[in-house]
Amino acid sequence: MISTTQGPLIAAPSGTWHQVAAVGTAPATTATALVVVRVTATASSQPWYMDRAFLGLTTGMPGNLLNWNAESIEIDRSGWGASTNCVLSVATSSYTWYQSMLLASSAAGDCLARSALAEAPTVTPGVEYVAFAQVSPGTSGLTFAIQIRWRDASGTEFQTSTGTRTLASGQWTRCTVAAVAPPGAVTARVGLAPTATAAGQQWGIDRLAFAPSAAMMTPGSLLPYNVSELDIDLSGWTVTGGTSAQASDIVLGGGFSMKMTASGGDLVATLATPVSVTPGMGYQFIPCVYSSVARVYQTKIEWLDSTNTVVRTRWQSWNGHSGGWMAGSMGDLAPANAAYARLSFVAPDAAPGELWYLDVVGWKLGGLTALAVPAGGGGVSITLRGLTTGGPTWKWRLDRVQSGRSTPVRGWAGDLTDQPTTGDVAVAVDYEAPLGVPLQWRVRSAVTGASISFTTDPLTLAGEVTDAWLTDVSLPARSVAATVGVPLPDWQRSARQGAYSVKGRPRPVVISDVRASRSGTLTLVTESEAERDALWWVLETGNTLLIKWPSTFTEPDMYVQVADVTEAHITASAEHSDRQWTLALTEVDRPIGGIIGSPDRTWQTVKDAGPDWSAAIGSATTWLDVWTGVVGS
């Protein structure tokens, strides 16, 4: 045997189950351990009963800076000390497990107990911390305060942050304080400070914690603790269209939620103080709501500039259900001139008396977003982020939206309509986007019964007033902008019909089919040898091409098959490089398949991303990652 860890000796109460515990750290050379229960009998044939023996890791709250015994009081109350006007002991009634700490007043007046000096964790100035405890008083209406007592490098308590609550007897109530560590704070102790009206008043205290608030909230949340968890008060929110109150009957996290009772019309809960944001960053709004009715609710993000003027508003609707918590995740990109964000939950047209609860509100970087910017070859690059927001089984699609009409964007192996979620980020380039008209791109991530989506800000691709783009959509590196000459195409649509003369009838019988697609001759003009070579580069494959007309033309964009091509000198002087081209065109359907290559991302681009090839492609997992530039560049 290497060593022994022994718990405290107690006088066991008769006729009731109670807990004895020992906690220790296994020595470095430990291989096995024995659990031993030792009792001292007071008479012969005295029976003792044991059940639920346990040996394992302590199960304290994640993030709690207090040790397990100081949190749970399951061994003793050695993690706490009586400082003023009180006596501490251990009680067998508890909030969790078997024991709690009992604080009894010595006289009327303020009482104070503090965490032991060994339970004074190191803190970081500027970081928010939270302390809380479950408290059950013996007398209703008494005030209980929980404190964070900030200490400097010398151990002097120089500032105290306090949360106060008036408690009812016969129940456990969570008392919480949250505060930012002040400059000069090095460590902190937790204070328990009830106010007694007489000697002998008692408070049961259990489940005590002191932690950075980030450890007790939605991971990555940028909101202050009380705004997110609503455990101290409701000052972080304003409610219109109804009344609000702290409630403990339906809670998702912590001790309280915000209960809202509709008075009729839109029930709206809005962040009282907008939060600061960084322009261009993606943010995710995740409010958790609970309802007594099954119907649609909404989430809203308002982006404000430095003068608190709304510069953009985003909405997301959700199909709600009754009797369970719902966590709709809404993402958006902060506009270029955004300084703050104002967040809202909305229950539109709520009936009087309708109940809604709000708790565990998340606001963090991320979420499903898309950013569209012009790309080479007359295309648009769309960067998708937050594809894993829904989950690994969700699938996503990307569509171009023009005047309310949606068209799938062509991807690497075909249209991006049913893509598996293999990573959080993807890049798609839309080479079929028309010129000169407002366009948006919508990404939608979905699984059976649920979906989230995001639509980009409008983007208009500029173009010369006389230049058309000819693009091989399967090989977009073969793209060229060329000047349209005269005459403009005269389109012909041939009939598909046959006329048959029938004996005894003056008029023939005509059998017809659908009319053929358009055909005609396109005239183009090039000035330099480089322009000439670029046009031949596009035409040489014989592949189907997309013609994107100048925005001032009344021609719709079209897919064509180019037949015979004539390159003609405009002048008889051999030294002049000007050419006039005639292209025989036949309109065809949009081709199937994906895209290969890029007009503005080459192997040189990848090579320039690092000092050597290993660095340039080292973080890529597939060649598709290298090509798209999602990682590795």
Sequence and secondary structure as in RCSB ss.txt:
>XXXX:A:sequence
MISTTQGPLIAAPSGTWHQVAAVGTAPATTATALVVVRVTATASSQPWYMDRAFLGLTTGMPGNLLNWNAESIEI
DRSGWGASTNCVLSVATSSYTWYQSMLLASSAAGDCLARSALAEAPTVTPGVEYVAFAQVSPGTSGLTFAIQIRW
RDASGTEFQTSTGTRTLASGQWTRCTVAAVAPPGAVTARVGLAPTATAAGQQWGIDRLAFAPSAAMMTPGSLLPY
NVSELDIDLSGWTVTGGTSAQASDIVLGGGFSMKMTASGGDLVATLATPVSVTPGMGYQFIPCVYSSVARVYQTK
IEWLDSTNTVVRTRWQSWNGHSGGWMAGSMGDLAPANAAYARLSFVAPDAAPGELWYLDVVGWKLGGLTALAVPA
GGGGVSITLRGLTTGGPTWKWRLDRVQSGRSTPVRGWAGDLTDQPTTGDVAVAVDYEAPLGVPLQWRVRSAVTGA
SISFTTDPLTLAGEVTDAWLTDVSLPARSVAATVGVPLPDWQRSARQGAYSVKGRPRPVVISDVRASRSGTLTLV
TESEAERDALWWVLETGNTLLIKWPSTFTEPDMYVQVADVTEAHITASAEHSDRQWTLALTEVDRPIGGIIGSPD
RTWQTVKDAGPDWSAAIGSATTWLDVWTGVVGS
>XXXX:A:secstr
             TTS           TT            SSTT          S     TT  S HHHHH SS
 STTEEEEESEEEEEES  SSSS EEEEEESSSEE EEEE GGG  B  TT EEEEEEEEEESSTTEEEEEEEEE
E TTS EEEEEEEEEEE TTS EEEEEEEE  TT  EEEEEEEEEESSTT EEEEEEEEEEEGGGGSSTT  S H
HHHH  S STTEEEESEEEEEESSS SSSS EEEEEE SEEEEEEESS EE  TT EEEEEEEEEESS  EEEEE
EEEE TTS EEEEEEEEEE  SSSEEE  EEEE  TT  EEEEEEEEEEE TT EEEEEEEEEEE  SEEEEEEE
GGGEEEEEEE TTSS TT EEEEEEEETTEEEE B SSSBSSSEE   SEEEEEETT  SSSEEEEEEEEEETTE
EEEEE   EE    SSEEEEE TTSTTSEEEEEE SS    B    EEEE  TT SS EEEE      EEEEEEE
E SHHHHHHHHHHHTT   EEEE  TTS    EEEEEEEEEEEESSS TT   EEEEEEEEEE    S     SS
  HHHHHTTSSSHHHHHTT SSHHHHHHTSS  
